[in-house]
Amino acid sequence: RSGKLTPSQVAKNIIAMLEDCDKSTPPLRAIVQWDQEQIMLMAEASTARYRNKCTLSYLDGIPVCLKEEFKVVPYHHRVGTVYLGTEPETEDATVAKKLRKAGAIIIGVSNMHELGMGTTGCNPNRYHKIPRNPYKPNHFTGGSSSGSAAAVAAGLCPVAIGTDGGGSVRIPASFCGVVGLKGTFGRISSHGSLPVSYSTVSVGPICTSVADAAIVYSILAEPDPLYPYGLKQPKATLSDMCAPDLKGLKLGVDWTFFKVPDAVCALPVVYSAVEHLQSLGASVVEVSLPEMEEARVAHVICILSEMRDFLQPDFNKHFQEMNLDTRANLALASQFTALDYITANRQRTRSMRFLREIFTTVNCILTPAVASTAPRIYESDLLTGSSDLSATVRSMRFMHLGNLTGIPGLVVPIGYSTDGLPISFQVMAKWWDEAVLLRIGLKLEQFRYQTKKPSIYYDILA
């Protein structure tokens, strides 16, 4: 607004940095498709709007990227594969349209785990390669919105859009030390993304700060006639988000579920975060989250059965072109029966009923974000991909409840492990109550006494 910097100058910096991060050793591989001409066109239009004092929104001139799962003109809608998106897209997904309408500068589409079927982000195929964690390049970013989290953490853009069917926004945000919001199921339209699992996937932003996440949420969260699941939603608000304290809020914690021996969530910093929220006037209420193992299994059955159903033609036609872990997951999914799927959905109904009762006594549920820090990348992963079921289960421990039941969740970085990898905290609330998550998230940000600069970091304002 002051005119000291223009969107065009920022865009030129980003283009230079996108060229640089592809040449670095190892390459960052956060943004997998970008177009200099497209970036400059949007930036110049925004620069003119600032000059004429007629900006479109808070996002005008702000660089953003979208996960390759979304259709974005003029890029290929590959969804992390080598066989999809053979032609450039001619129509945007709803979220891409909204971002353009808000004046944001789409700097490209970001890397992702093939078909969203993993939590590491490891994707060794020729179009994608393995995105690197900006904090430690020999560690994974997490997945499946891997490139989105890496791009934000590395400073390439303050906002990225991801999808979350089993932690796919929250896991990479946690591993890369940035903020990730999974909206309530249906809150943000997923029209124009590949509908791999229609009942578990929510859309949400990955951002450098909670305030940024709130701004993006306020622009994207509304009904979309092309996306029936979100049509009946209540109006999105940011009520009380900037309240000076947390007085009157009741924070639910299931300590048995919260604790995992020998894990990140056993570290003092996680417990200190709970105490910090208490010190601001909130009360901590002990709750019991029943049937969590049943809910975890139900989520696996729902998401994999729906993916297998949607990808059946791909599995038959493109099996040889898929990564090994994708083939294994789809083969596993083929073992589930119709009876398994129906039973899993009965468990979903039970879990939602339990949560409805819990949310009559508390405003939100607190958990650690993930039970581990970002896993290490091994040489063999670069060639054949990575499949480690125990690591997947650890990273998804606190994630599946939000995806099975559709409640919203926010992850916020709160510190670092002894080897310098980010540690994050999660807050979940009742359906449509993202406002309380953002209110608590702002206070969690104040708890973190320092923010370490990642080893891969680009200053786009320099």
C-alpha positions in Angstrom: 0.0 0.0 0.0 2.9 2.4 0.7 4.2 1.8 -2.8 7.7 0.9 -1.5 7.3 -2.5 -3.1 5.0 -3.7 -6.0 3.5 -7.1 -6.7 5.6 -7.0 -10.0 8.9 -6.7 -8.1 7.9 -9.5 -5.8 6.9 -11.7 -8.8 10.3 -11.1 -10.4 12.0 -12.2 -7.2 9.9 -15.3 -7.0 10.6 -16.2 -10.7 14.4 -15.9 -10.0 14.0 -18.1 -6.9 11.9 -20.7 -8.6 14.7 -21.0 -11.2 17.2 -21.2 -8.3 15.5 -23.8 -6.2 15.2 -26.2 -9.2 19.0 -26.0 -9.7 20.0 -26.4 -6.1 21.4 -29.7 -4.8 19.1 -31.4 -3.9 16.3 -29.5 -5.7 13.6 -28.2 -3.4 10.8 -29.6 -5.7 8.1 -27.6 -4.0 6.5 -26.0 -7.1 6.4 -28.5 -10.0 4.7 -26.4 -12.7 5.0 -22.7 -13.1 4.9 -20.2 -16.0 6.8 -16.9 -15.9 4.4 -15.1 -18.3 1.3 -16.1 -16.3 2.9 -14.9 -13.0 3.9 -11.6 -14.5 0.5 -11.0 -16.0 -1.3 -11.4 -12.7 1.4 -9.3 -10.9 1.2 -6.4 -13.3 -2.6 -6.3 -13.1 -2.3 -6.2 -9.3 0.4 -3.5 -9.4 -1.9 -1.4 -11.5 -4.7 -1.9 -8.9 -2.5 -0.8 -6.1 -1.4 2.3 -8.1 -5.1 3.2 -8.7 -6.1 2.3 -5.1 -8.7 -0.2 -6.1 -7.4 -3.5 -4.7 -9.8 -6.5 -4.7 -9.1 -8.0 -1.3 -6.4 -8.6 1.4 -5.0 -11.2 -0.9 -4.5 -8.8 -3.8 -0.9 -9.2 -5.0 -0.1 -12.0 -2.5 1.7 -15.0 -4.0 -0.1 -18.4 -3.6 0.3 -21.9 -5.0 -2.2 -24.7 -5.2 -1.7 -28.5 -4.8 -1.5 -30.3 -8.2 -4.8 -32.0 -7.1 -6.6 -28.8 -8.2 -7.3 -27.8 -11.8 -5.4 -24.5 -12.5 -5.2 -22.9 -15.9 -2.9 -23.4 -17.9 -1.1 -26.2 -16.0 -1.4 -30.0 -16.3 -3.8 -31.6 -13.8 -1.4 -34.5 -13.1 -2.4 -35.1 -9.4 1.1 -36.4 -8.7 1.0 -39.0 -11.5 2.8 -39.4 -14.9 -0.4 -40.4 -16.8 -3.1 -37.9 -15.8 -3.4 -34.3 -17.2 -1.9 -35.0 -20.6 -3.3 -31.6 -21.9 -3.1 -28.2 -20.1 -6.3 -27.3 -18.1 -8.8 -24.9 -19.6 -11.0 -24.3 -16.5 -10.0 -23.5 -12.9 -11.1 -25.3 -9.8 -13.5 -23.2 -7.6 -10.7 -22.3 -5.2 -8.4 -21.2 -8.0 -11.2 -19.0 -9.4 -11.8 -17.4 -6.0 -8.1 -16.7 -5.5 -7.9 -15.0 -8.9 -11.0 -13.0 -8.2 -9.4 -11.9 -4.9 -6.3 -10.7 -6.9 -3.9 -13.3 -5.6 -0.9 -14.2 -7.8 -0.9 -17.9 -8.5 2.8 -18.8 -8.8 2.2 -22.4 -9.9 1.1 -25.8 -8.8 2.8 -27.6 -6.0 4.2 -31.1 -5.6 2.1 -33.9 -4.0 2.2 -37.6 -3.1 1.0 -39.6 -6.1 -2.9 -39.5 -6.0 -2.7 -38.2 -2.4 -2.1 -41.8 -1.2 0.7 -41.2 1.3 1.8 -39.2 4.3 5.5 -38.7 3.4 5.3 -36.7 0.1 7.8 -39.2 -1.4 7.0 -39.3 -5.2 9.9 -40.6 -7.3 8.3 -40.3 -10.7 9.8 -38.2 -13.4 7.5 -35.2 -13.2 7.6 -34.7 -9.5 10.6 -36.1 -7.6 10.9 -35.8 -3.8 10.2 -32.4 -2.2 12.7 -31.5 0.5 11.9 -30.3 4.0 13.2 -26.7 4.2 14.4 -27.3 7.8 16.4 -30.4 6.9 16.6 -31.3 3.2 17.4 -35.0 4.0 14.0 -35.3 5.6 10.5 -35.6 4.1 8.0 -32.8 4.0 5.1 -35.0 4.9 2.1 -35.5 2.6 0.1 -35.6 0.6 0.1 -31.7 0.3 3.9 -31.9 0.4 5.0 -29.2 -2.1 2.4 -26.7 -0.6 4.0 -27.0 2.9 7.6 -26.9 1.5 6.8 -23.7 -0.6 5.4 -21.9 2.4 8.1 -23.0 4.8 10.8 -22.0 2.3 9.3 -18.5 1.8 8.3 -18.9 -1.8 4.7 -17.8 -0.9 2.9 -17.1 2.3 -0.2 -19.1 1.3 -0.7 -22.5 -0.3 -3.9 -24.6 -0.8 -4.0 -28.3 0.0 -6.5 -31.1 0.5 -6.8 -33.2 3.6 -8.3 -36.8 3.5 -6.1 -38.3 6.2 -4.0 -35.4 7.5 -2.8 -34.3 4.1 -2.8 -30.6 5.0 -2.0 -31.0 8.7 0.9 -33.5 8.5 3.1 -31.6 6.0 2.3 -28.3 7.8 3.4 -29.9 11.1 6.6 -31.4 9.6 7.5 -28.2 7.9 6.8 -25.9 10.8 3.9 -23.8 9.3 0.2 -23.4 10.0 -2.3 -25.8 8.5 -6.1 -25.5 8.6 -8.4 -28.4 7.6 -11.8 -26.9 7.2 -15.0 -28.6 8.2 -16.0 -31.2 5.6 -17.8 -29.2 2.8 -16.8 -25.8 4.2 -14.4 -24.9 1.3 -15.4 -26.2 -2.2 -13.3 -29.0 -3.6 -15.0 -28.7 -7.0 -12.3 -29.0 -9.6 -10.0 -31.3 -7.6 -9.8 -35.0 -8.3 -12.5 -36.6 -6.1 -10.5 -39.5 -4.9 -12.3 -39.9 -1.6 -15.6 -38.0 -1.5 -16.5 -38.5 2.2 -13.2 -37.8 4.0 -11.5 -34.9 2.1 -11.6 -31.3 3.2 -9.8 -28.3 1.6 -7.7 -25.9 3.6 -4.8 -23.3 3.5 -1.2 -23.8 4.6 0.2 -20.5 5.7 3.0 -18.8 7.6 0.7 -17.5 10.3 -2.7 -18.1 11.9 -3.8 -14.6 10.8 -2.9 -15.4 7.2 -4.9 -18.7 7.5 -7.9 -16.7 8.8 -7.8 -14.3 5.9 -7.6 -17.1 3.3 -10.4 -19.0 5.1 -12.6 -16.0 5.1 -12.2 -15.6 1.3 -12.6 -19.3 0.4 -15.2 -20.6 2.9 -18.7 -20.3 1.4 -21.2 -22.5 -0.4 -20.5 -23.4 -4.0 -23.4 -24.4 -6.3 -21.0 -26.9 -8.0 -20.2 -28.6 -4.7 -23.3 -30.0 -3.0 -21.7 -31.1 0.3 -21.2 -27.6 1.5 -24.5 -26.0 0.4 -26.2 -26.0 3.8 -23.3 -24.6 5.8 -23.8 -21.7 8.3 -22.0 -18.4 7.4 -18.3 -18.4 8.1 -17.3 -15.9 10.8 -14.2 -14.9 12.7 -16.1 -14.0 15.8 -14.0 -13.3 18.9 -10.8 -14.3 17.0 -8.9 -11.4 18.4 -10.2 -11.5 22.0 -7.4 -10.6 24.4 -7.6 -13.9 26.3 -9.3 -17.3 26.3 -11.6 -16.7 29.3 -14.8 -18.8 29.2 -13.3 -21.5 26.8 -13.2 -25.1 27.8 -10.4 -27.1 26.2 -10.9 -30.9 26.2 -8.0 -33.3 26.6 -8.0 -37.1 26.6 -4.7 -37.6 28.3 -4.6 -41.4 27.5 -4.9 -40.6 23.8 -2.7 -37.6 24.1 0.3 -39.5 25.4 2.4 -41.7 23.2 5.5 -43.2 24.8 8.9 -42.4 23.1 7.2 -39.9 20.8 7.3 -36.2 20.0 4.0 -35.8 21.9 5.7 -37.0 25.1 8.0 -33.9 25.1 7.6 -31.2 27.7 6.9 -28.5 25.1 3.6 -30.2 24.2 2.4 -30.1 27.8 3.7 -26.6 28.3 1.5 -25.5 25.3 -1.6 -26.7 27.2 -0.5 -24.8 30.4 0.0 -21.7 28.3 -3.6 -21.8 27.1 -4.7 -22.3 30.7 -2.7 -19.3 31.8 -4.8 -17.2 29.3 -8.0 -18.0 31.2 -9.1 -21.2 29.4 -10.0 -24.2 31.5 -8.8 -27.7 30.7 -11.4 -30.4 30.9 -10.5 -34.1 30.9 -12.6 -35.9 28.2 -12.7 -39.5 27.0 -12.6 -40.0 23.2 -14.1 -43.5 22.9 -13.4 -46.2 20.3 -10.4 -44.4 18.8 -8.9 -47.6 17.4 -12.2 -48.5 15.8 -12.4 -44.9 14.4 -8.9 -45.3 12.9 -9.7 -48.6 11.2 -13.1 -47.1 9.9 -11.3 -44.2 8.4 -8.7 -46.4 6.6 -11.6 -48.5 5.2 -13.6 -45.5 4.1 -10.8 -43.6 2.4 -9.1 -46.6 0.7 -12.4 -48.1 -0.4 -13.5 -44.8 -2.0 -10.1 -44.3 -3.6 -10.1 -47.8 -5.0 -13.6 -47.3 -6.4 -12.7 -44.0 -8.1 -9.3 -45.3 -9.3 -10.5 -48.7 -10.5 -10.1 -47.8 -14.2 -6.6 -46.3 -13.5 -5.6 -49.4 -11.6 -6.5 -51.6 -14.5 -5.1 -49.3 -17.3 -2.1 -47.5 -15.7 -0.9 -50.0 -13.1 2.7 -50.1 -14.5 2.9 -46.3 -14.5 2.0 -46.0 -10.8 4.5 -45.7 -7.9 5.1 -48.9 -6.0 3.4 -47.6 -2.8 0.4 -46.5 -4.7 0.0 -50.0 -6.2 0.4 -51.6 -2.8 -2.2 -49.3 -1.2 -4.8 -49.9 -4.0 -4.1 -53.6 -3.8 -4.8 -53.5 -0.1 -7.9 -51.5 -0.7 -9.3 -54.2 -3.0 -9.4 -56.6 0.0 -12.2 -54.6 1.7 -15.7 -55.8 1.2 -19.1 -54.0 0.9 -19.8 -55.2 4.5 -16.5 -53.6 5.7 -17.5 -50.3 4.2 -21.0 -50.3 5.7 -19.6 -51.3 9.1 -17.0 -48.5 8.9 -19.7 -46.0 8.1 -21.8 -47.2 11.1 -18.6 -46.5 13.2 -18.5 -43.0 11.6 -22.1 -42.4 12.8 -21.1 -43.6 16.3 -18.0 -41.4 16.4 -19.9 -38.4 15.3 -22.5 -39.0 18.1 -19.7 -39.3 20.7 -18.2 -36.0 19.5 -21.6 -34.2 19.5 -21.9 -35.1 23.2 -18.3 -34.1 24.0 -18.8 -30.7 22.3 -21.7 -30.0 24.6 -19.1 -29.8 27.5 -16.0 -28.4 25.7 -15.3 -25.9 22.9 -12.5 -27.8 21.4 -10.2 -30.9 21.7 -6.4 -30.5 22.1 -3.9 -33.0 20.8 -0.3 -33.0 19.6 -0.3 -32.7 15.8 1.8 -35.7 14.9 3.5 -38.4 17.0 6.9 -38.0 15.3 9.0 -35.4 13.5 9.6 -35.5 9.8 11.1 -38.9 8.8 14.5 -39.2 7.1 14.9 -39.7 3.4 17.0 -42.7 2.4 18.8 -43.2 -0.9 16.4 -46.1 -1.9 13.4 -43.7 -1.5 14.7 -41.6 -4.3 14.4 -44.6 -6.7 11.6 -46.7 -5.5 9.5 -44.5 -3.1 8.9 -45.1 0.5 6.4 -47.5 2.3 6.6 -47.6 6.1 3.3 -48.5 7.6 4.4 -47.9 11.2 5.5 -44.4 10.3 2.2 -43.7 8.5 0.2 -44.8 11.5 2.4 -42.6 13.8 1.9 -39.5 11.5 -1.9 -40.1 11.3 -2.5 -40.9 15.0 -4.2 -37.5 15.7 -5.5 -36.9 12.2 -8.1 -39.6 11.3 -10.8 -38.4 13.7 -11.2 -35.1 11.8 -11.4 -36.9 8.5 -13.8 -39.6 9.6 -16.2 -37.2 11.3 -15.6 -34.0 9.2 -14.7 -31.7 12.2 -12.2 -28.9 11.5 -8.6 -29.0 12.8 -5.8 -26.5 13.0 -2.1 -27.2 13.5 0.3 -24.6 14.8 4.1 -24.9 15.3 5.1 -24.7 18.9 8.9 -25.5 19.0 11.7 -27.8 17.7 13.1 -31.2 18.5 16.7 -31.5 19.7 17.8 -32.0 16.1 16.0 -28.9 14.9 12.9 -30.3 13.3 9.5 -28.6 13.9 7.0 -29.8 16.5 3.3 -28.7 16.2 0.1 -28.8 18.2 -3.4 -29.5 17.0 -6.8 -28.0 18.0 -10.1 -29.5 16.8 -13.5 -28.0 17.2 -17.1 -28.9 16.4 -18.4 -28.7 12.9 -18.4 -25.2 11.3 -16.6 -23.6 14.4 -13.3 -22.8 12.7 -13.4 -19.3 14.4 -12.6 -20.9 17.8 -9.7 -22.7 16.3 -8.2 -19.5 14.9 -8.8 -17.7 18.2 -6.8 -20.4 20.1 -4.3 -20.7 17.3 -3.3 -17.0 17.7 -2.6 -17.6 21.3 -0.6 -20.8 20.6 1.6 -18.7 18.2 2.5 -16.5 21.2 3.7 -19.5 23.1 6.5 -20.3 20.7 9.4 -18.2 22.0 11.4 -18.3 18.8 11.0 -19.1 15.1 14.1 -20.6 13.5 14.8 -19.8 9.9 14.8 -23.0 7.8 18.1 -24.0 6.1 16.4 -23.5 2.7 14.8 -20.1 2.8 14.0 -17.4 0.1 13.2 -13.8 1.0 10.8 -12.7 -1.7 10.7 -9.2 -0.4 14.5 -8.7 -0.6 
